[in-house]
Amino acid sequence: MNKFFIIFAALNGYEKFRNMDISKKISPALKKIVNHYIVKNLLIFFIICFFVYAGSFVILRYYTHHGEALSVPDLRGMTLKEAEVLLTARKLRGKLSDSVYVASARPGSIVSQNPEPNFKVKKNRNVFLVINAVTPEMTYMPGVVGVSLRQATSILETQGLTVGKLTYVPDLAKNNVLKQRYNGREIRAKTKIAKGSSIDLELGRGLSDERTHVPNLTGLYLSEARNILTKYFLNIGVMIYDSSVATSADSLRAFIWRQKPAGAGYTLQLGDQVDVWLTVDENKKSDGTNKE
């Protein structure tokens, strides 16, 4: 309301300016020039343009809610119906963009979203959602025996599978896959299997007790930590959730705030485990309690 009052006052001021005798306010030397009808009309034209521009700018800011942004809620773990209720309350819109199958997630629940949680957007913005399929999409198990861990990881991901537990045994073929297992049993190539399944790999350690550095996992989601540990030839060990993780939705968005052993300066034998503590409490991201 104040913005429209400013525009009205400005236009009212312009009307007084148009009706006044400009020649009384300036030196006599400029009277003839200023009072010339062409010059005077040009001045009036520029003043009108200025107020039209200023008024349009103020009105545009008012109607577009300039600077007003909404925070996108975290919808992961919710059903589409639950997400729709929350998004409507936040004056946002949900759009289903895709479905995937994640064995660890509840069927029909949201597994990812775009924009990400806490991203600032204008009202009525679309939030694109990916849900977990009720029935898994099937794929064929590739043969990764005899290739390196890096190659095996790439091949499995191409087929929609993930690397599970890594087991190392003494063997000359260092970091080469010796066996591929699913649910504790060896699985042959071309076996039909659900996408998203986790494949355990047995690898050669070489003939020496080689060790690897422990990466820092704090602040990462569990899926991110698994991928990084695979690159370091390590496994996720015990997973401990604190009291802030109360639902399956919480477990999906929980991040690691502590690990054992800690990342800095520690080494482990290939195939060893790193225990992790998980939370959704943002205050634990910077409390520095990642200790051995």
ZAKOL-580696 format. One record per residue (C-alpha): x, y, z. Coordinates in steps of 0.05 Angstrom, whole numbers, plus 5000, padded with zeros to 4 digits. Example, Ala and Ser with C-alpha at 12.3 -4.5 7.8 and 13.67 -1.06 7.14 Angstrom:
2
<site px="5246" py="4910" pz="5156"/>
<site px="5273" py="4979" pz="5143"/>
END
This chain:
292
<site px="5000" py="5000" pz="5000"/>
<site px="5058" py="5047" pz="5016"/>
<site px="5087" py="5035" pz="4946"/>
<site px="5023" py="5059" pz="4912"/>
<site px="5021" py="5120" pz="4957"/>
<site px="5092" py="5138" pz="4935"/>
<site px="5072" py="5133" pz="4862"/>
<site px="5010" py="5176" pz="4874"/>
<site px="5051" py="5229" pz="4910"/>
<site px="5102" py="5230" pz="4854"/>
<site px="5049" py="5238" pz="4800"/>
<site px="5016" py="5293" pz="4841"/>
<site px="5083" py="5328" pz="4844"/>
<site px="5090" py="5322" pz="4769"/>
<site px="5021" py="5354" pz="4758"/>
<site px="5042" py="5414" pz="4800"/>
<site px="5107" py="5419" pz="4760"/>
<site px="5069" py="5418" pz="4693"/>
<site px="5023" py="5475" pz="4714"/>
<site px="5074" py="5521" pz="4745"/>
<site px="5111" py="5576" pz="4709"/>
<site px="5182" py="5549" pz="4702"/>
<site px="5209" py="5617" pz="4682"/>
<site px="5199" py="5644" pz="4753"/>
<site px="5247" py="5593" pz="4782"/>
<site px="5307" py="5604" pz="4735"/>
<site px="5352" py="5660" pz="4713"/>
<site px="5324" py="5710" pz="4662"/>
<site px="5378" py="5687" pz="4611"/>
<site px="5345" py="5619" pz="4604"/>
<site px="5272" py="5643" pz="4604"/>
<site px="5264" py="5642" pz="4529"/>
<site px="5297" py="5573" pz="4522"/>
<site px="5259" py="5539" pz="4578"/>
<site px="5192" py="5570" pz="4560"/>
<site px="5200" py="5550" pz="4487"/>
<site px="5144" py="5500" pz="4473"/>
<site px="5191" py="5447" pz="4444"/>
<site px="5239" py="5449" pz="4503"/>
<site px="5183" py="5449" pz="4553"/>
<site px="5148" py="5390" pz="4520"/>
<site px="5214" py="5351" pz="4519"/>
<site px="5223" py="5363" pz="4594"/>
<site px="5152" py="5340" pz="4607"/>
<site px="5163" py="5278" pz="4563"/>
<site px="5226" py="5257" pz="4601"/>
<site px="5191" py="5268" pz="4668"/>
<site px="5132" py="5225" pz="4645"/>
<site px="5180" py="5170" pz="4623"/>
<site px="5216" py="5172" pz="4690"/>
<site px="5152" py="5164" pz="4730"/>
<site px="5125" py="5109" pz="4684"/>
<site px="5190" py="5071" pz="4691"/>
<site px="5192" py="5081" pz="4767"/>
<site px="5119" py="5062" pz="4775"/>
<site px="5126" py="4999" pz="4732"/>
<site px="5188" py="4978" pz="4771"/>
<site px="5152" py="4985" pz="4838"/>
<site px="5090" py="4949" pz="4813"/>
<site px="5131" py="4893" pz="4783"/>
<site px="5168" py="4883" pz="4849"/>
<site px="5102" py="4881" pz="4886"/>
<site px="5068" py="4830" pz="4841"/>
<site px="5129" py="4784" pz="4833"/>
<site px="5145" py="4785" pz="4908"/>
<site px="5216" py="4808" pz="4893"/>
<site px="5266" py="4778" pz="4942"/>
<site px="5214" py="4731" pz="4973"/>
<site px="5238" py="4660" pz="4971"/>
<site px="5213" py="4594" pz="5000"/>
<site px="5254" py="4537" pz="5027"/>
<site px="5243" py="4470" pz="4992"/>
<site px="5226" py="4417" pz="5044"/>
<site px="5260" py="4349" pz="5049"/>
<site px="5211" py="4300" pz="5017"/>
<site px="5255" py="4238" pz="5015"/>
<site px="5222" py="4178" pz="5047"/>
<site px="5152" py="4207" pz="5040"/>
<site px="5096" py="4180" pz="4995"/>
<site px="5072" py="4224" pz="4938"/>
<site px="5008" py="4239" pz="4977"/>
<site px="5047" py="4261" pz="5039"/>
<site px="5094" py="4304" pz="4996"/>
<site px="5035" py="4336" pz="4960"/>
<site px="5004" py="4358" pz="5026"/>
<site px="5069" py="4389" pz="5050"/>
<site px="5085" py="4423" pz="4983"/>
<site px="5015" py="4453" pz="4979"/>
<site px="5023" py="4482" pz="5048"/>
<site px="5089" py="4513" pz="5025"/>
<site px="5056" py="4539" pz="4960"/>
<site px="5099" py="4493" pz="4917"/>
<site px="5081" py="4439" pz="4866"/>
<site px="5104" py="4367" pz="4861"/>
<site px="5118" py="4334" pz="4794"/>
<site px="5134" py="4260" pz="4786"/>
<site px="5194" py="4255" pz="4739"/>
<site px="5218" py="4183" pz="4745"/>
<site px="5218" py="4118" pz="4784"/>
<site px="5276" py="4074" pz="4805"/>
<site px="5283" py="4013" pz="4849"/>
<site px="5322" py="4019" pz="4914"/>
<site px="5320" py="3956" pz="4956"/>
<site px="5332" py="3994" pz="5021"/>
<site px="5276" py="4044" pz="5010"/>
<site px="5202" py="4036" pz="5023"/>
<site px="5163" py="4019" pz="4959"/>
<site px="5128" py="4081" pz="4932"/>
<site px="5169" py="4129" pz="4973"/>
<site px="5208" py="4188" pz="4946"/>
<site px="5282" py="4173" pz="4938"/>
<site px="5307" py="4239" pz="4907"/>
<site px="5282" py="4308" pz="4889"/>
<site px="5302" py="4369" pz="4848"/>
<site px="5312" py="4423" pz="4874"/>
<site px="5349" py="4393" pz="4934"/>
<site px="5323" py="4404" pz="5005"/>
<site px="5330" py="4475" pz="5033"/>
<site px="5341" py="4504" pz="4964"/>
<site px="5309" py="4573" pz="4959"/>
<site px="5255" py="4581" pz="4905"/>
<site px="5196" py="4626" pz="4888"/>
<site px="5125" py="4602" pz="4904"/>
<site px="5089" py="4557" pz="4854"/>
<site px="5157" py="4527" pz="4833"/>
<site px="5155" py="4455" pz="4810"/>
<site px="5194" py="4404" pz="4852"/>
<site px="5210" py="4343" pz="4810"/>
<site px="5206" py="4276" pz="4847"/>
<site px="5236" py="4207" pz="4836"/>
<site px="5199" py="4151" pz="4872"/>
<site px="5219" py="4080" pz="4890"/>
<site px="5183" py="4030" pz="4846"/>
<site px="5135" py="3981" pz="4879"/>
<site px="5164" py="3923" pz="4839"/>
<site px="5238" py="3920" pz="4821"/>
<site px="5261" py="3928" pz="4749"/>
<site px="5301" py="3868" pz="4728"/>
<site px="5369" py="3864" pz="4696"/>
<site px="5422" py="3811" pz="4680"/>
<site px="5482" py="3797" pz="4723"/>
<site px="5546" py="3813" pz="4685"/>
<site px="5610" py="3772" pz="4692"/>
<site px="5662" py="3812" pz="4730"/>
<site px="5708" py="3755" pz="4752"/>
<site px="5778" py="3768" pz="4727"/>
<site px="5773" py="3844" pz="4721"/>
<site px="5798" py="3898" pz="4767"/>
<site px="5755" py="3927" pz="4822"/>
<site px="5750" py="3993" pz="4785"/>
<site px="5726" py="3958" pz="4721"/>
<site px="5678" py="3914" pz="4761"/>
<site px="5648" py="3975" pz="4794"/>
<site px="5636" py="4009" pz="4727"/>
<site px="5606" py="3946" pz="4696"/>
<site px="5559" py="3934" pz="4755"/>
<site px="5535" py="4006" pz="4756"/>
<site px="5521" py="4003" pz="4681"/>
<site px="5474" py="3945" pz="4695"/>
<site px="5440" py="3982" pz="4752"/>
<site px="5475" py="3942" pz="4807"/>
<site px="5519" py="3965" pz="4864"/>
<site px="5583" py="3940" pz="4896"/>
<site px="5570" py="3908" pz="4964"/>
<site px="5619" py="3879" pz="5013"/>
<site px="5692" py="3871" pz="4992"/>
<site px="5729" py="3810" pz="5017"/>
<site px="5805" py="3803" pz="5006"/>
<site px="5843" py="3738" pz="5004"/>
<site px="5917" py="3724" pz="4990"/>
<site px="5925" py="3719" pz="4915"/>
<site px="5975" py="3742" pz="4862"/>
<site px="5918" py="3778" pz="4824"/>
<site px="5919" py="3840" pz="4867"/>
<site px="5851" py="3878" pz="4868"/>
<site px="5824" py="3831" pz="4815"/>
<site px="5755" py="3800" pz="4825"/>
<site px="5760" py="3726" pz="4843"/>
<site px="5687" py="3713" pz="4859"/>
<site px="5620" py="3749" pz="4853"/>
<site px="5566" py="3735" pz="4904"/>
<site px="5493" py="3755" pz="4916"/>
<site px="5461" py="3742" pz="4984"/>
<site px="5521" py="3701" pz="5005"/>
<site px="5521" py="3655" pz="4945"/>
<site px="5561" py="3657" pz="4881"/>
<site px="5521" py="3684" pz="4823"/>
<site px="5534" py="3667" pz="4750"/>
<site px="5536" py="3717" pz="4693"/>
<site px="5469" py="3727" pz="4656"/>
<site px="5428" py="3709" pz="4718"/>
<site px="5366" py="3752" pz="4722"/>
<site px="5369" py="3798" pz="4782"/>
<site px="5333" py="3859" pz="4809"/>
<site px="5363" py="3927" pz="4792"/>
<site px="5394" py="3961" pz="4852"/>
<site px="5418" py="3895" pz="4882"/>
<site px="5484" py="3894" pz="4919"/>
<site px="5538" py="3847" pz="4893"/>
<site px="5593" py="3824" pz="4941"/>
<site px="5662" py="3815" pz="4911"/>
<site px="5721" py="3772" pz="4932"/>
<site px="5787" py="3803" pz="4910"/>
<site px="5860" py="3786" pz="4911"/>
<site px="5901" py="3820" pz="4965"/>
<site px="5968" py="3805" pz="4934"/>
<site px="6023" py="3771" pz="4974"/>
<site px="6037" py="3830" pz="5021"/>
<site px="5997" py="3861" pz="5078"/>
<site px="5983" py="3925" pz="5041"/>
<site px="5945" py="3979" pz="5079"/>
<site px="5901" py="4035" pz="5054"/>
<site px="5886" py="4104" pz="5082"/>
<site px="5819" py="4115" pz="5117"/>
<site px="5780" py="4172" pz="5083"/>
<site px="5741" py="4224" pz="5121"/>
<site px="5667" py="4207" pz="5115"/>
<site px="5636" py="4260" pz="5161"/>
<site px="5579" py="4299" pz="5130"/>
<site px="5566" py="4246" pz="5076"/>
<site px="5503" py="4205" pz="5065"/>
<site px="5511" py="4130" pz="5073"/>
<site px="5508" py="4117" pz="4998"/>
<site px="5562" py="4168" pz="4985"/>
<site px="5606" py="4138" pz="5039"/>
<site px="5599" py="4068" pz="5010"/>
<site px="5622" py="4092" pz="4942"/>
<site px="5683" py="4127" pz="4972"/>
<site px="5702" py="4068" pz="5015"/>
<site px="5700" py="4022" pz="4954"/>
<site px="5752" py="4066" pz="4921"/>
<site px="5796" py="4057" pz="4983"/>
<site px="5783" py="3981" pz="4984"/>
<site px="5745" py="3985" pz="5050"/>
<site px="5675" py="3968" pz="5075"/>
<site px="5621" py="4001" pz="5118"/>
<site px="5621" py="3967" pz="5186"/>
<site px="5572" py="3979" pz="5242"/>
<site px="5520" py="4034" pz="5229"/>
<site px="5495" py="4069" pz="5292"/>
<site px="5436" py="4117" pz="5287"/>
<site px="5425" py="4169" pz="5342"/>
<site px="5357" py="4187" pz="5372"/>
<site px="5343" py="4240" pz="5318"/>
<site px="5333" py="4184" pz="5267"/>
<site px="5262" py="4161" pz="5284"/>
<site px="5233" py="4139" pz="5217"/>
<site px="5253" py="4107" pz="5151"/>
<site px="5250" py="4176" pz="5119"/>
<site px="5300" py="4200" pz="5171"/>
<site px="5347" py="4143" pz="5155"/>
<site px="5348" py="4162" pz="5082"/>
<site px="5370" py="4233" pz="5096"/>
<site px="5416" py="4217" pz="5155"/>
<site px="5489" py="4236" pz="5147"/>
<site px="5552" py="4211" pz="5181"/>
<site px="5576" py="4254" pz="5239"/>
<site px="5627" py="4207" pz="5268"/>
<site px="5668" py="4148" pz="5245"/>
<site px="5717" py="4097" pz="5274"/>
<site px="5773" py="4098" pz="5259"/>
<site px="5775" py="4172" pz="5243"/>
<site px="5800" py="4193" pz="5174"/>
<site px="5862" py="4233" pz="5191"/>
<site px="5926" py="4192" pz="5189"/>
<site px="5894" py="4123" pz="5200"/>
<site px="5906" py="4063" pz="5155"/>
<site px="5872" py="3995" pz="5151"/>
<site px="5884" py="3930" pz="5115"/>
<site px="5847" py="3921" pz="5049"/>
<site px="5776" py="3897" pz="5062"/>
<site px="5772" py="3923" pz="5134"/>
<site px="5711" py="3960" pz="5160"/>
<site px="5697" py="4031" pz="5182"/>
<site px="5642" py="4040" pz="5234"/>
<site px="5597" py="4101" pz="5225"/>
<site px="5549" py="4142" pz="5268"/>
<site px="5490" py="4174" pz="5232"/>
<site px="5443" py="4231" pz="5249"/>
<site px="5396" py="4283" pz="5219"/>
<site px="5416" py="4335" pz="5272"/>
<site px="5450" py="4391" pz="5233"/>
<site px="5484" py="4416" pz="5297"/>
<site px="5528" py="4354" pz="5296"/>
<site px="5559" py="4372" pz="5229"/>
<site px="5607" py="4421" pz="5263"/>
<site px="5614" py="4396" pz="5334"/>
<site px="5681" py="4363" pz="5319"/>
<site px="5666" py="4297" pz="5354"/>
<site px="5695" py="4252" pz="5300"/>
<site px="5743" py="4216" pz="5345"/>
<site px="5775" py="4147" pz="5348"/>
END
